[in-house]
C-alpha cells in the first residue's frame, strides 16, 4: 500500500496541472509503473483534449516502453471513462493495450461512468484496486464531485473587510481594503473557477470588470443579479468583452448547444421566479449550463443571502489594516476554520461548510 500511495501521489500532482483548464471535466492524472519505475505519465491538460490515460500511454510509447504495458500498473486519479464524449472511452484504450492492473483513487460519480469503467476493466481480465488516497482525490476535485452529487456548482464566498469589520461605506462608495499581492491572488483564483458573481449594487457602484488582469489564465463567466434589468448599458459587465449571464425575473436565453464553454463573448439571461428560493434557482440554472464552480465576490446582500441559504461551500475572508469607523458590516464567517495565510499586509482566513 505504501508503494501504491507513492505512485498515486504523483498522479494527483500531475492532475493538479490541469487546474483552471479542464472544467467542466475533473482534473485527472495517470502514472504507469513497471517494476518500481515510471514508464509513462500524463494528465488531462485542456477541456476537449486527450484524457490523462491517453497522455500516459502516448508518453509510454514515446519513451519506447510500449512492450512493458502488459506487465505494468496504471495509477489513475479517477475511474477511467467508459463512454464517448468529446474523446473516446479511456477504458477501451487500457483494455486494448492489455494493462496488467489499474489502481484508482476515486470512483466517478458521473452517471455515464459510475462503476462501468471498473466493471469493463475487470471483465477484460485487468486487476482493479480502488480508493487509494480517496480523501485526497475528493478534495482535489471537490467542484466536480459537488456538481455530480449535489447537482449544484461549488460556491466560494470571498470578501475583504476592514480591520474594524466593515465591507465599505454605507453610501456604497468603493474603498480599497486589500493590497496588491492579495489582488494578484484573487485574480489567480478567478482563473480556477467557472464563473464569478456579483450583485446589482456592486455592479452599479463599483463597475467591476470581473476579468483576469493580474494573472495568466482564462476569464471566468461573469454573473450579475439584475432582477428588473435596470443596469445601464455602459457598465463593464455589459461590454461583451467576456461571457456574461444576467440573472433576472423576466428573460431567459436558451442554453447553447455546447453549454460547457462560453468561449465566445456573449450575454445570456437566466430567469428566476421571485416566489421561490432565488439562490437555489440560480444555482440550478448554472448547473444546467455546466457551470460547476462560482466565486461570489459581493456585495453584502448577495453574500448574506448565500450564507442564509446554506448553499455555499467555502469562505475566503481577507482582513486588511484599514479602519473606516462605520459602514456596511462584514458577515460573520461560518463553518469549519481551515487555516489562514498572510498575503502582504492582509490576513486571509479560510472556512468550509460542515
N, C-alpha and C positions, 0 to 999 in steps of 0.2 A: 504493500500500500504506500510506503514511503516513496518508492520509485514512481508509482502512479501519480502521486502528488507532485513530484518534481516535474514531470512532463506536462501535467495539466496546468501547473503554474505558468509554464512557458506558453502554453496555448492561450491562457487567459491574458497574458501580457501581450501577445500578438493581437488578440481580439480587440484590445483597448485602442489599437492604432486606427480602428475604424470609427472611433467616436466622432460624431458630427457629420459623417459622410454616408452612412448606410440606412438611416431611418427612412421608412417605417420597418425595415428589416432589423433584426437584432445584430449586435456585434458578435462575431464568431471567429475563433482561431483554431487552427489544426496543426498538430505536430505528428510526424510519422517517425517511429523509432524502430530500429533493428539492432538487437543485441546491445542495448545500452548506448546507442549512438543515433543522433538525429540524422535521418537521411533525406528529409524534406519537410518543409513547413510553409504555412501561408495563412492569410486572413482575408476576410471579406472587406474589400477596400472601398467600394462605392456601390450605392444603390443601383441595381440593374446589372451589375458586373458579376464576374465569376465568384462563387462562394468559396469559403475557406478551404473546403476539402479539394476543390478543383485546383486552387492555387498550390496546395501542398503536394498534390500528385504531379502537377506541372514542374514544381521545384525538384521533386524526386527524379523525374525524367531528366531534367536539365543537369542534375548532378551525376547522371549516369548510374542511378541506383534502382532503376525500374525492376531489375531481376530480383531484388530483395523484397519486393512488396508482399509476395505470398508468405513470407516468414515475419512480416512486420506488424506492428500495432499502431493504429491511428488514435491519437488523443484529440477529441473534438469537444468544444465547449458547449455545443447544443446538438441535440439529436439531429442526425442528417435528414434533410428534407426528402420526402417521398412523393412529391407532386411536381408538376410542371408549372412554373410561374413565368418569370422573365428569363429563367435559366432552367435547364433540365434537372431532374432529380439527382441529388448528390449520392443517394443510396445506390442508385444504379451504377454509378462510376466506381464506388467502393467494391461492389459485388463483381463488376467486370474485371477489376484489377486484382481480385482474389486476395484481399487483405486477410490476414490471419485473425486479427482481433481488433475491435473498436471499443475504446473507453470513452464514456460520455459524462460530461459534467451535469448538464440539465436536460431533462426531457422537454420536448417542445409542446407548449400548451395550445398552439395553433391547431384548430380542429382539422385542418388539412394535413397535419402531420400526426401529432398526438398519439405516439406509440406505433404508428405504421412503419416509421423508419427502423425502429428497433426490431419489429416483427420481421420485416423483409430481410434484414441482415441475418437474423437467426435462421430464417427459413433457407437462406443460401449457405448455411453452414459456418457462418462467421461468428466467433465468440463475441459476446457483448457484455460489458460491465457498465453500470450506470451509477450516477450520484456521487462521483468523485469530486470533492471540493464544491459540493452543491450550493452551499450558502454563498460562496464567493461568486459563483455564476449568477445566482439570483440577484445579488447586489449589482453586479456589472450591468445586467440587462433589466434593471427594475422598471424602466419605462416600458419595454416590450411586454414583460410579464403583467404589469398593471393593465395595459391595453388589452391583452388577450384574456385575462381572467376577470377583471372588473368592468370591462367594456367602457373605459374612460381613459382620457390622457393622464399621464403622470403630471401632477401640478406642483410647481415650485413657487412659493411666495417669497418675494425679495423686496426688502425696503431698507432705506437709510434713515436713521433718526439722529437728532442732535444729542449732545451729552446730557441735556436736561429732558429728553424724552419726547421730542416733537418731530413730526414729519415735515413741517413747514409752517409758514404763517397762516393765520386764519383766513385772510383775504385770498389765499391761493397764490400769492406772489412766489415765484420759484426761488429756492435758496440752495446753494451748493453746500452739501454736507460732507460728502465723501471726497477723498483725494484722487489724484491722477492714477496712482497704482491700483486703487480699487476700481476705477473706471475701466482700466485695461482688463482686470479680472472679470468684470461684468460682461464686457464685450466678448471675452473668451467663452463665458457661459452661454451667451446668446448663440454662438456657433454650434453649441452642443444640443440645442433644443429645436423642436419643430416650429414652435410659434412663440410669440411674445405678446402679452395682453396688457392694455391699459384701459381705464375708464374714460367717460366723457369729459369730466372736468380736467383730468390730467392732459388729455389731448388738446383741450381748448387753452388751458393756461400755460402749459409747458411747450406745446407744439413740438413734441419729440419726433425724431426720425425713426427710432427703433431699428437701426441697422447696425452693421458691424464696421466700425471705422478704425478702432484701435487694436484690432487683432486680425488674423488671417483666417478666413473660413466663409461659409455660406451665410447669407442673411436669413433670419427666421421669417416665417409668415407673420405679418402684423395683424393683430386683432384689436378692435376698439368697440366698446359698447356705446352705441348711439341710438337709443331706443326710438326716438322720433325723427331720426335722420335730419338733425339740425346742425351738424358740424359744418363750418364754412369750407368751401372747396379749395381755398388757398393753403390749407394746412399740409405739412409734410406728409402726414399719414394718408392723404388723398392724392399724392402727386404721381401715383402709378409707377414709382421707381422700384417697388418690390411688391409682391403679392400681399393683399390686404383683405381681411374679412371684417365686414361691418355687422355687428350684432344688433338687431332691431326688432320692432314689433310688426313691421308692415311688409317687408320684401324678403323673398327667398330666391337664391340663384341655384340652378340645377348643379349637382355635383359633377365636375368634369369627368370625361370618360376615363382618364387616368388620374385619379384623385391623390395618388401617393405623393406626387411632387407638383408644387405650384412653381414650376421652373420659370415660366414666362410671367412677367409682372402683370397683375390683373387685380381687379376689385370685385369681390363677391359679397353676397348678402346672406346672412344666416338669421332666419326668423325665429323668434321665441314668443311664447304665449305668456303674457303678464299675469295670468290667473294661476300659473303653476310655478314650481321651483325653477327660477331662472338659471341658476348655476348648473343644476342638473341638466337642463335642456341645452345649455351652451356646450357642456362637455360631451353630451350625447351627439350633438351636431358635429363637433370637431372630430370625435371618434369615427363617425361615418365617413368623414373626409380623410381618414387615416392620418390625422394629426395626433401623435401619440405622446407628446410632451408639450407643456406650456409653462413659460416663465412669466409669472404675473408680477408686473413692476409698479402697480399702483393705479389709482391713489388709495386713500384711506378707505373710502366706501367699498371699493372693489375688494381690497384685501380683507376687510372685516366681513364682507359677505361670504367670501371663501372660508374664512375661519369659522363662521357660524354654521355654514353648511356641512362642515366636516369633510368636504370633498377636496382636500388638499393632501399632499404627501410629504413635502419638505418646507422648511423655513430657512432662509438665509438672511440674517439681520446684520446690518452694518451700523455701528455706533461711532460717530465722528466726535471731534473735540469741540465743535462749535456749540455755543449756547445762544438761545434766542429769547428766553424768558417766558414766552407764551405762544400758543399756536394750536395746530391740529395735533392732538395726542397720538403718539405711536401706539400700534396694537401691542398687547401683551403676548409674547411668544408662548406657544403651547407645545405639547408633545414631549418627546424624549430628547433631552440635550445630548448632542452627538459630538460636540467639540467646538473649538474656537481657533481663530487664526488672526494674527496681527498682520495687516497689509498696510504698509506705510504708517500713517498716524491713526488708522481706523482699526477698530476691533470688530471682527466678524464672528458671530455665533451661529451655530447650525443645529437644527431640530428636525426630528422625524415624527410623523403622526404615529401614534401607537395603534 
